[in-house]
Amino acid sequence: MGIKATVTGIHRNPPESQGYVALHCARDKAADLATWLLTQGAERVTVAALEQVFDAKNPLYEALERRIGTR
């Protein structure tokens, strides 16, 4: 199949999550990634869209704050 995807984030969930791992990839690569994971031995793969993503730092907002003088 030649899957070639850029993984943007791997987040290990807390120990009580029983070993689940979250992988983030482009929407158009999700099916290919799921297929690849299953062929590599994954027992189950679920796919869900990210609704909201929060970062500790937001360079775009920080640049806006500098421009309007609030920082």
Backbone as JSON, one array per atom type, in Angstrom:
{
  "sequence": "MGIKATVTGIHRNPPESQGYVALHCARDKAADLATWLLTQGAERVTVAALEQVFDAKNPLYEALERRIGTR",
  "N": [[0.84, -1.19, 0.0], [2.03, 1.2, 0.62], [1.86, 3.32, 2.58], [2.19, 6.64, 3.52], [2.38, 8.89, 5.81], [2.23, 11.85, 7.72], [2.61, 12.06, 11.06], [1.15, 14.1, 13.33], [0.82, 14.25, 16.03], [1.32, 12.33, 18.91], [-0.21, 11.01, 21.59], [-0.05, 9.66, 24.66], [-2.41, 8.18, 26.64], [-3.71, 8.39, 30.04], [-2.7, 5.9, 32.53], [-4.99, 4.37, 33.23], [-6.34, 4.1, 30.88], [-5.9, 1.79, 29.56], [-3.86, 1.32, 27.68], [-4.43, 2.72, 25.31], [-3.73, 4.69, 22.43], [-3.54, 7.86, 20.95], [-3.55, 9.06, 17.7], [-2.88, 11.7, 15.52], [-3.77, 12.76, 12.33], [-3.92, 13.92, 8.92], [-7.2, 14.41, 7.58], [-7.76, 13.14, 5.1], [-6.0, 11.05, 5.14], [-6.73, 9.3, 7.09], [-8.18, 6.83, 6.73], [-6.29, 5.26, 5.36], [-4.26, 5.19, 7.29], [-5.6, 3.87, 9.37], [-6.07, 1.37, 8.17], [-3.42, 0.52, 7.81], [-2.54, 0.39, 10.5], [-4.18, -1.7, 11.42], [-3.23, -3.82, 9.83], [-0.79, -4.06, 10.96], [-1.25, -5.22, 13.34], [-2.99, -4.03, 15.17], [-5.86, -4.27, 17.23], [-8.23, -2.87, 17.2], [-9.35, 0.06, 15.62], [-10.33, 3.34, 15.88], [-11.83, 6.23, 14.44], [-12.04, 9.69, 14.7], [-13.09, 13.05, 14.34], [-11.27, 15.96, 15.27], [-12.65, 18.31, 17.34], [-12.06, 20.63, 18.79], [-8.95, 22.13, 19.48], [-6.52, 22.86, 21.82], [-3.79, 24.86, 22.62], [-0.92, 25.58, 24.65], [0.46, 27.82, 23.92], [-0.21, 30.36, 21.53], [0.83, 31.41, 18.67], [-0.28, 33.06, 16.64], [-2.28, 34.57, 17.93], [-0.7, 35.81, 19.85], [0.92, 37.42, 18.22], [-1.03, 39.13, 17.2], [-1.82, 40.42, 19.6], [0.58, 41.82, 20.15], [0.61, 43.59, 17.98], [-1.65, 45.18, 18.45], [-1.01, 46.28, 20.78], [-1.52, 45.22, 23.37], [0.16, 43.75, 24.76]],
  "CA": [[0.0, 0.0, 0.0], [2.93, 2.35, 0.64], [1.32, 4.43, 3.36], [3.14, 7.67, 3.88], [1.61, 9.9, 6.52], [2.93, 12.6, 8.75], [1.89, 12.02, 12.33], [1.34, 15.39, 13.97], [0.81, 14.16, 17.49], [1.08, 11.05, 19.57], [-0.49, 11.32, 22.98], [-0.37, 8.48, 25.46], [-3.43, 8.49, 27.62], [-3.38, 7.96, 31.4], [-2.61, 4.44, 32.7], [-6.29, 3.72, 33.31], [-6.92, 4.0, 29.54], [-5.61, 0.44, 29.11], [-2.95, 1.26, 26.55], [-4.87, 3.41, 24.11], [-2.86, 5.74, 21.9], [-4.22, 8.74, 20.0], [-2.72, 9.55, 16.6], [-3.53, 12.75, 14.74], [-3.29, 12.83, 10.96], [-4.83, 14.63, 8.01], [-8.48, 13.7, 7.37], [-7.71, 12.29, 3.91], [-5.08, 9.94, 5.4], [-7.23, 8.52, 8.22], [-8.51, 5.45, 6.34], [-5.04, 4.57, 5.08], [-3.58, 4.96, 8.56], [-6.35, 2.83, 10.09], [-5.78, 0.1, 7.5], [-2.05, 0.16, 8.12], [-2.49, -0.02, 11.91], [-4.8, -3.03, 11.52], [-2.33, -4.82, 9.25], [0.37, -4.17, 11.84], [-1.62, -5.94, 14.54], [-3.95, -3.35, 16.03], [-7.11, -5.01, 17.36], [-9.34, -1.97, 16.9], [-8.97, 1.44, 15.3], [-11.47, 4.24, 15.73], [-11.47, 7.52, 13.83], [-12.93, 10.78, 15.09], [-12.59, 14.39, 14.0], [-11.0, 16.84, 16.4], [-13.55, 19.45, 17.33], [-11.33, 21.78, 19.29], [-7.59, 21.84, 19.9], [-6.03, 23.96, 22.63], [-2.35, 24.87, 22.83], [-0.48, 26.48, 25.7], [0.86, 29.06, 23.26], [-0.85, 30.6, 20.25], [1.64, 32.44, 18.02], [-1.1, 34.02, 15.88], [-2.91, 35.48, 18.88], [0.37, 36.61, 20.46], [1.3, 38.43, 17.22], [-2.11, 40.12, 17.2], [-1.68, 41.21, 20.83], [1.72, 42.74, 19.98], [0.24, 44.61, 17.01], [-2.63, 46.12, 18.98], [-0.44, 46.88, 21.98], [-2.02, 44.72, 24.65], [1.21, 42.94, 25.38]],
  "C": [[0.87, 1.24, 0.0], [2.38, 3.54, 1.4], [2.45, 5.39, 3.73], [2.34, 8.81, 4.51], [2.5, 10.61, 7.52], [2.08, 12.59, 9.99], [2.19, 13.33, 13.04], [1.32, 15.32, 15.48], [0.56, 12.75, 17.96], [0.93, 11.35, 21.05], [-0.85, 10.04, 23.71], [-1.34, 8.91, 26.56], [-3.01, 7.99, 29.0], [-3.38, 6.43, 31.51], [-3.96, 3.73, 32.73], [-6.94, 3.56, 31.93], [-6.62, 2.66, 28.88], [-4.81, 0.41, 27.81], [-3.42, 1.92, 25.27], [-3.88, 4.48, 23.72], [-3.67, 6.55, 20.91], [-3.22, 9.23, 18.97], [-3.51, 10.61, 15.84], [-2.93, 12.74, 13.34], [-4.3, 13.61, 10.13], [-6.06, 13.76, 7.73], [-8.39, 12.73, 6.19], [-6.75, 11.11, 4.06], [-5.6, 8.98, 6.47], [-7.53, 7.07, 7.85], [-7.25, 4.65, 6.06], [-4.29, 4.24, 6.37], [-4.27, 3.85, 9.35], [-6.07, 1.46, 9.49], [-4.38, -0.38, 7.84], [-1.92, -0.32, 9.56], [-3.06, -1.42, 12.1], [-3.89, -4.11, 10.94], [-1.09, -5.03, 10.1], [0.02, -4.83, 13.17], [-2.57, -5.23, 15.49], [-5.25, -4.15, 16.06], [-8.31, -4.16, 16.96], [-8.78, -0.59, 16.61], [-10.25, 2.24, 15.18], [-10.96, 5.57, 15.18], [-12.51, 8.54, 14.25], [-12.28, 12.1, 14.72], [-12.33, 15.17, 15.27], [-11.92, 18.05, 16.29], [-12.84, 20.73, 17.74], [-9.96, 21.31, 19.75], [-7.07, 23.06, 20.65], [-4.53, 23.79, 22.82], [-2.01, 25.85, 23.95], [-0.08, 27.84, 25.12], [0.17, 29.16, 21.91], [-0.1, 31.73, 19.55], [0.82, 33.47, 17.25], [-1.75, 35.04, 16.81], [-1.86, 36.38, 19.54], [0.83, 37.71, 19.5], [0.23, 39.53, 17.15], [-2.03, 41.01, 18.42], [-0.55, 42.22, 20.72], [1.34, 43.89, 19.04], [-0.73, 45.64, 17.59], [-2.2, 46.69, 20.34], [-0.98, 46.4, 23.3], [-0.98, 43.87, 25.36], [2.47, 43.74, 25.52]]
}
